[in-house]
Protein backbone atom coordinates (compact mmCIF):
# COMPACT_ATOMS: atom_id res chain seq x y z
CA UNK A 1 0.00 0.00 0.00
CA UNK A 2 1.52 3.39 -0.93
CA UNK A 3 2.06 5.91 1.83
CA UNK A 4 -1.18 7.09 3.32
CA UNK A 5 -2.08 10.75 3.68
CA UNK A 6 -5.18 11.34 5.80
CA UNK A 7 -7.63 14.23 5.52
CA UNK A 8 -10.40 14.46 8.12
CA UNK A 9 -13.18 16.83 7.10
CA UNK A 10 -15.45 18.20 9.83
CA UNK A 11 -18.45 20.48 9.51
CA UNK A 12 -17.50 22.68 12.49
CA UNK A 13 -14.18 23.54 14.16
CA UNK A 14 -14.47 20.95 16.97
CA UNK A 15 -15.94 18.00 15.07
CA UNK A 16 -12.79 16.26 13.90
CA UNK A 17 -11.28 16.43 17.38
CA UNK A 18 -14.50 15.12 18.92
CA UNK A 19 -15.11 12.18 16.61
CA UNK A 20 -11.68 11.01 15.46
CA UNK A 21 -9.08 13.06 17.36
CA UNK A 22 -7.68 10.01 19.16
CA UNK A 23 -7.19 8.17 15.90
CA UNK A 24 -5.57 11.18 14.21
CA UNK A 25 -3.10 11.46 17.10
CA UNK A 26 -2.38 7.74 16.80
CA UNK A 27 -1.72 8.09 13.08
CA UNK A 28 0.43 11.18 13.59
CA UNK A 29 2.49 9.22 16.15
CA UNK A 30 3.06 6.59 13.45
CA UNK A 31 4.37 9.23 11.06
CA UNK A 32 1.25 9.37 8.89
CA UNK A 33 0.45 12.91 7.68
CA UNK A 34 -2.97 13.64 9.21
CA UNK A 35 -4.61 16.81 7.92
CA UNK A 36 -7.78 18.53 9.14
CA UNK A 37 -10.26 20.49 7.03
CA UNK A 38 -13.09 22.45 8.60
CA UNK A 39 -16.01 23.22 6.33
CA UNK A 40 -17.64 26.08 8.23
CA UNK A 41 -16.32 28.65 10.67
CA UNK A 42 -18.80 27.59 13.35
CA UNK A 43 -19.92 31.20 13.59
CA UNK A 44 -23.16 30.33 15.38
CA UNK A 45 -21.33 28.70 18.28
CA UNK A 46 -20.18 31.83 20.11
CA UNK A 47 -23.30 33.70 21.25
CA UNK A 48 -22.91 37.46 21.44
CA UNK A 49 -19.96 37.66 19.07
CA UNK A 50 -20.26 38.94 15.50
CA UNK A 51 -19.75 36.20 12.91
CA UNK A 52 -16.26 37.23 11.87
CA UNK A 53 -14.97 37.39 15.44
CA UNK A 54 -16.71 34.11 16.33
CA UNK A 55 -15.01 32.42 13.38
CA UNK A 56 -11.60 33.81 14.40
CA UNK A 57 -12.06 32.45 17.91
CA UNK A 58 -13.19 29.05 16.76
CA UNK A 59 -10.57 28.55 14.07
CA UNK A 60 -7.83 29.61 16.50
CA UNK A 61 -9.14 26.98 18.92
CA UNK A 62 -9.12 24.40 16.13
CA UNK A 63 -5.54 25.23 15.19
CA UNK A 64 -4.46 24.86 18.82
CA UNK A 65 -6.30 21.53 19.04
CA UNK A 66 -4.64 20.39 15.81
CA UNK A 67 -1.22 21.15 17.25
CA UNK A 68 -2.01 19.06 20.32
CA UNK A 69 -3.02 16.10 18.15
CA UNK A 70 -0.06 16.44 15.80
CA UNK A 71 -2.19 17.40 12.78
CA UNK A 72 -0.14 18.25 9.71
CA UNK A 73 -2.44 21.16 8.78
CA UNK A 74 -5.77 22.73 9.70
CA UNK A 75 -7.63 24.44 6.86
CA UNK A 76 -10.96 26.28 6.72
CA UNK A 77 -12.95 25.54 3.55
CA UNK A 78 -14.64 28.94 3.49
CA UNK A 79 -18.24 28.02 4.31
CA UNK A 80 -20.38 29.37 7.13
CA UNK A 81 -22.29 27.80 10.00
CA UNK A 82 -25.70 26.47 8.91
CA UNK A 83 -24.71 26.95 5.27
CA UNK A 84 -22.59 23.89 4.43
CA UNK A 85 -23.42 22.67 0.93
CA UNK A 86 -22.16 20.13 -1.58
CA UNK A 87 -22.29 22.67 -4.41
CA UNK A 88 -20.04 22.41 -7.45
CA UNK A 89 -17.90 25.27 -6.10
CA UNK A 90 -17.53 23.55 -2.72
CA UNK A 91 -16.63 20.24 -4.38
CA UNK A 92 -14.05 21.96 -6.59
CA UNK A 93 -12.41 23.71 -3.65
CA UNK A 94 -12.21 20.53 -1.60
CA UNK A 95 -11.05 18.47 -4.59
CA UNK A 96 -8.16 20.86 -5.18
CA UNK A 97 -7.25 20.71 -1.49
CA UNK A 98 -7.25 16.89 -1.58
CA UNK A 99 -5.12 16.89 -4.75
CA UNK A 100 -2.56 19.32 -3.32
CA UNK A 101 -2.23 17.27 -0.12
CA UNK A 102 -2.17 13.95 -1.96
CA UNK A 103 -4.79 12.70 0.50
CA UNK A 104 -5.82 9.11 -0.11
CA UNK A 105 -7.79 8.41 3.06
CA UNK A 106 -10.72 10.68 3.85
CA UNK A 107 -12.67 10.72 7.11
CA UNK A 108 -15.94 12.59 7.56
CA UNK A 109 -19.37 12.60 9.18
CA UNK A 110 -21.83 9.80 8.46
CA UNK A 111 -24.67 10.75 6.10
CA UNK A 112 -27.39 10.46 8.77
CA UNK A 113 -25.81 12.58 11.52
CA UNK A 114 -27.90 15.02 13.55
CA UNK A 115 -26.82 18.40 12.14
CA UNK A 116 -27.68 19.65 8.66
CA UNK A 117 -24.09 20.86 8.21
CA UNK A 118 -22.78 17.38 9.11
CA UNK A 119 -25.10 15.76 6.55
CA UNK A 120 -24.12 18.32 3.91
CA UNK A 121 -20.41 17.70 4.53
CA UNK A 122 -20.99 13.94 4.26
CA UNK A 123 -22.57 14.54 0.85
CA UNK A 124 -19.81 16.99 -0.11
CA UNK A 125 -17.01 14.53 0.63
CA UNK A 126 -18.77 11.59 -1.02
CA UNK A 127 -19.44 13.62 -4.17
CA UNK A 128 -15.98 15.21 -4.24
CA UNK A 129 -14.31 11.79 -3.85
CA UNK A 130 -15.43 10.81 -7.34
CA UNK A 131 -15.40 14.33 -8.77
CA UNK A 132 -11.71 14.76 -7.88
CA UNK A 133 -10.92 12.11 -10.52
CA UNK A 134 -12.60 14.21 -13.22
CA UNK A 135 -10.77 16.73 -15.37
CA UNK A 136 -13.46 19.39 -15.24
CA UNK A 137 -13.78 20.00 -11.49
CA UNK A 138 -11.34 22.43 -9.90
CA UNK A 139 -7.99 23.50 -11.30
CA UNK A 140 -5.47 20.92 -10.04
CA UNK A 141 -4.74 17.79 -12.12
CA UNK A 142 -7.35 15.04 -11.56
CA UNK A 143 -6.63 12.15 -9.23
CA UNK A 144 -5.82 8.78 -10.80
CA UNK A 145 -8.08 6.96 -8.33
CA UNK A 146 -10.72 7.90 -5.80
CA UNK A 147 -9.44 8.31 -2.22
CA UNK A 148 -10.64 5.77 0.33
CA UNK A 149 -13.39 7.07 2.60
CA UNK A 150 -14.54 6.10 6.08
CA UNK A 151 -17.22 7.67 8.24
CA UNK A 152 -16.52 8.80 11.80
CA UNK A 153 -19.03 8.26 14.59
CA UNK A 154 -22.32 10.14 14.88
CA UNK A 155 -23.23 12.44 17.77
CA UNK A 156 -23.84 10.20 20.82
CA UNK A 157 -23.33 7.23 18.49
CA UNK A 158 -26.97 7.46 17.45
CA UNK A 159 -28.13 5.55 14.38
CA UNK A 160 -24.52 4.66 13.57
CA UNK A 161 -23.50 1.06 12.97
CA UNK A 162 -19.71 0.82 13.44
CA UNK A 163 -17.67 -1.50 11.26
CA UNK A 164 -14.44 -1.08 13.23
CA UNK A 165 -13.42 0.23 16.63
CA UNK A 166 -9.95 1.74 17.02
CA UNK A 167 -8.40 1.51 20.49
CA UNK A 168 -7.38 5.10 21.31
CA UNK A 169 -6.62 4.62 24.99
CA UNK A 170 -3.00 5.64 24.36
CA UNK A 171 -3.97 9.01 22.88
CA UNK A 172 -7.13 9.68 24.88
CA UNK A 173 -5.62 12.33 27.16
CA UNK A 174 -4.35 14.24 24.12
CA UNK A 175 -7.79 14.06 22.58
CA UNK A 176 -9.30 15.52 25.75
CA UNK A 177 -6.67 18.27 25.75
CA UNK A 178 -7.60 19.05 22.14
CA UNK A 179 -11.27 19.22 23.09
CA UNK A 180 -10.50 21.54 25.99
CA UNK A 181 -8.72 23.83 23.53
CA UNK A 182 -12.21 24.60 22.20
CA UNK A 183 -12.82 26.88 25.15
CA UNK A 184 -15.81 28.58 23.53
CA UNK A 185 -17.54 25.18 23.27
CA UNK A 186 -17.22 24.03 26.88
CA UNK A 187 -21.00 23.99 27.18
CA UNK A 188 -23.22 23.16 24.24
CA UNK A 189 -26.44 24.62 25.54
CA UNK A 190 -28.50 23.49 28.53
CA UNK A 191 -26.69 21.04 30.78
CA UNK A 192 -24.59 19.49 28.01
CA UNK A 193 -20.82 19.87 28.17
CA UNK A 194 -18.51 18.92 25.30
CA UNK A 195 -15.84 16.96 27.15
CA UNK A 196 -18.16 14.72 29.23
CA UNK A 197 -20.31 14.12 26.15
CA UNK A 198 -17.37 12.84 24.13
CA UNK A 199 -15.91 11.03 27.14
CA UNK A 200 -19.06 8.93 27.43
CA UNK A 201 -18.98 8.10 23.71
CA UNK A 202 -15.33 7.04 24.00
CA UNK A 203 -16.17 4.80 26.99
CA UNK A 204 -19.14 3.26 25.16
CA UNK A 205 -17.06 2.46 22.10
CA UNK A 206 -14.27 1.24 24.36
CA UNK A 207 -16.67 -1.14 26.15
CA UNK A 208 -17.79 -2.48 22.79
CA UNK A 209 -14.21 -2.97 21.64
CA UNK A 210 -12.99 -4.39 24.94
CA UNK A 211 -10.59 -1.58 25.82
CA UNK A 212 -10.81 1.61 27.85
CA UNK A 213 -11.42 4.16 25.07
CA UNK A 214 -12.19 3.64 21.40
CA UNK A 215 -13.40 5.56 18.34
CA UNK A 216 -15.80 3.90 15.91
CA UNK A 217 -15.77 4.08 12.10
CA UNK A 218 -17.79 2.71 9.21
CA UNK A 219 -16.93 2.07 5.58
CA UNK A 220 -18.56 4.29 2.97
CA UNK A 221 -20.00 1.22 1.23
CA UNK A 222 -19.76 2.62 -2.28
CA UNK A 223 -17.69 1.99 -5.39
CA UNK A 224 -14.78 1.76 -5.98
CA UNK A 225 -13.44 0.88 -2.50
CA UNK A 226 -16.47 0.31 -0.24
CA UNK A 227 -14.37 -0.88 2.70
CA UNK A 228 -11.04 0.67 1.67
CA UNK A 229 -11.21 3.39 4.32
CA UNK A 230 -11.68 1.08 7.26
CA UNK A 231 -9.12 -1.43 5.98
CA UNK A 232 -6.53 1.35 5.76
CA UNK A 233 -7.45 2.63 9.21
CA UNK A 234 -7.03 -0.76 10.85
CA UNK A 235 -3.73 -1.44 9.10
CA UNK A 236 -2.39 1.99 9.99
CA UNK A 237 -3.62 2.30 13.54
CA UNK A 238 -3.15 -1.28 14.70
CA UNK A 239 -0.38 -2.77 12.59
CA UNK A 240 1.54 0.39 11.72
CA UNK A 241 1.47 -0.38 7.99
CA UNK A 242 2.12 2.92 6.21
ZN1 LIG B 1 -20.56 19.90 14.20
Boltz pocket constraint, residues with backbone or C-beta under 6 A from the ligand:
constraints:
  - pocket:
      binder: B
      contacts: [[A, 11], [A, 12], [A, 15], [A, 115], [A, 118]]
      max_distance: 6.0
